[in-house]
Amino acid sequence: MSERAPASSRWRDLGAMWGAMLGRCPNCGAPGAFATLWSVRPTCARCGVRFERESGSWLGSWVFTYVAATMLLLVLALVLILNYGLFEGLEWVLAGAGTLFVVVLYRPVKGWWLWWQWAAGFVTRDDEHGKTRT
C-alpha cells in the first residue's frame, strides 16, 4: 500500500479511520500500529510516521473511551431498569459492565484517536518536522 493522500483529504479517508481502529497505521495502512494490547508503537515500521509527538497526547483517547463507555452504560442501565426494575445487585452489574466497556472500547478508540491526530497533521515522519528525534 502506498502513502496516503495529502492532509487536505485526510479527514475524508474513512478507510484509514477504520484501519487505525483495527490497529493499522493511518498513513500507509501497514498492520502493527499497536505494540501491545493497548500501547501504540513509537513509529510505523513501514512508513516511519511517529505516532506520539509528546507525552500526554493520548489523554484524548481516554476521555473519548470514558464518554463512550458511559453512554453504553446509561443505555444498559435504562434497559435493565425498564425490564427488571430496581433490583438488588443492579449496582454490581453496572459496575462490572462499566469496567468491561472501558476495557473493550479503549483500543478501538485509541486507534480512532491515532487517526484523528494523523488527519489533523500531528502524526508525521520526523523528517517532515525538519528534525530527527530519537
C-alpha positions in Angstrom: 0.0 0.0 0.0 1.4 3.4 -0.9 1.4 6.5 1.2 -2.0 8.2 1.8 -3.3 11.4 0.3 -2.3 14.9 1.3 -3.5 16.4 4.6 -6.4 18.2 2.9 -8.2 14.9 2.1 -7.2 13.0 5.2 -10.5 13.9 7.0 -12.4 12.1 4.3 -10.3 8.9 4.4 -12.6 6.7 6.3 -10.7 3.6 5.3 -7.7 5.0 7.2 -10.0 5.6 10.2 -11.4 2.1 10.2 -7.9 0.7 9.7 -6.5 2.7 12.6 -9.3 1.4 14.8 -8.2 -2.1 13.8 -4.5 -1.4 14.6 -3.2 -0.3 11.3 -1.1 2.8 10.5 -3.4 5.6 9.3 -0.7 6.9 7.0 0.3 3.8 5.0 -2.2 1.1 6.2 0.5 -1.3 7.5 -0.6 -3.6 10.3 1.1 -3.4 13.7 0.4 0.2 15.0 -0.1 -1.3 18.4 2.9 -2.8 20.3 0.8 -4.4 23.0 -2.9 -4.8 23.6 -3.3 -1.1 24.5 0.0 0.7 23.7 1.0 2.1 20.4 4.4 1.7 18.8 6.6 4.8 18.7 6.8 4.8 14.9 5.3 2.9 12.0 7.7 0.1 10.8 6.8 0.7 7.1 6.5 4.5 6.6 8.2 5.9 9.7 5.5 8.2 11.0 5.9 9.0 14.7 2.6 8.2 16.5 3.4 10.1 19.7 4.9 13.6 19.5 4.7 14.5 23.1 3.7 12.9 26.4 0.1 13.2 27.2 -1.0 13.0 23.6 -3.2 10.0 24.4 -5.3 11.8 27.0 -8.0 12.5 24.5 -8.4 8.8 23.8 -9.1 8.2 27.5 -11.7 10.9 27.5 -13.5 9.5 24.5 -13.3 6.0 25.9 -14.9 7.1 29.1 -17.6 9.1 27.3 -18.4 6.1 25.0 -18.4 3.7 28.0 -20.7 6.0 30.0 -23.2 6.3 27.1 -23.3 2.5 26.7 -23.7 2.1 30.5 -26.6 4.6 30.5 -28.3 2.6 27.8 -27.7 -0.7 29.6 -29.0 0.8 32.9 -32.1 2.1 31.2 -32.8 -1.3 29.5 -32.3 -3.2 32.8 -34.4 -0.8 34.9 -37.2 -0.7 32.4 -37.3 -4.5 32.1 -36.5 -5.6 35.6 -37.0 -2.5 37.8 -34.5 -1.5 40.5 -33.3 -5.0 41.5 -30.8 -6.0 44.2 -27.3 -6.1 42.8 -28.0 -3.7 39.9 -25.1 -1.5 41.0 -22.7 -4.5 40.8 -24.0 -5.4 37.3 -23.4 -1.8 36.2 -20.0 -1.5 37.8 -18.9 -4.7 36.1 -20.4 -3.7 32.7 -18.7 -0.3 33.0 -15.3 -1.8 33.6 -15.8 -4.2 30.7 -16.9 -1.4 28.4 -13.8 0.7 29.2 -11.5 -2.3 28.6 -13.2 -3.3 25.4 -13.5 0.2 23.9 -10.1 1.5 24.8 -8.1 0.0 21.9 -10.5 0.9 19.1 -11.0 4.4 20.5 -7.2 4.8 20.8 -6.9 3.8 17.1 -9.6 6.3 16.2 -7.6 8.9 18.2 -4.5 8.0 16.3 -6.4 8.5 13.0 -7.7 11.9 14.3 -4.2 13.0 15.1 -3.0 11.9 11.7 -5.8 13.6 9.9 -5.1 16.8 11.9 -1.4 16.6 10.8 0.1 15.8 14.2 1.2 12.3 13.2 4.0 12.7 10.7 7.5 11.4 9.9 10.4 13.1 11.8 11.9 14.4 8.6 8.6 16.3 7.9 9.2 18.3 11.0 12.7 19.1 9.9 14.5 17.3 12.7 15.4 13.8 13.8 14.1 12.6 17.1 15.5 9.6 19.0 
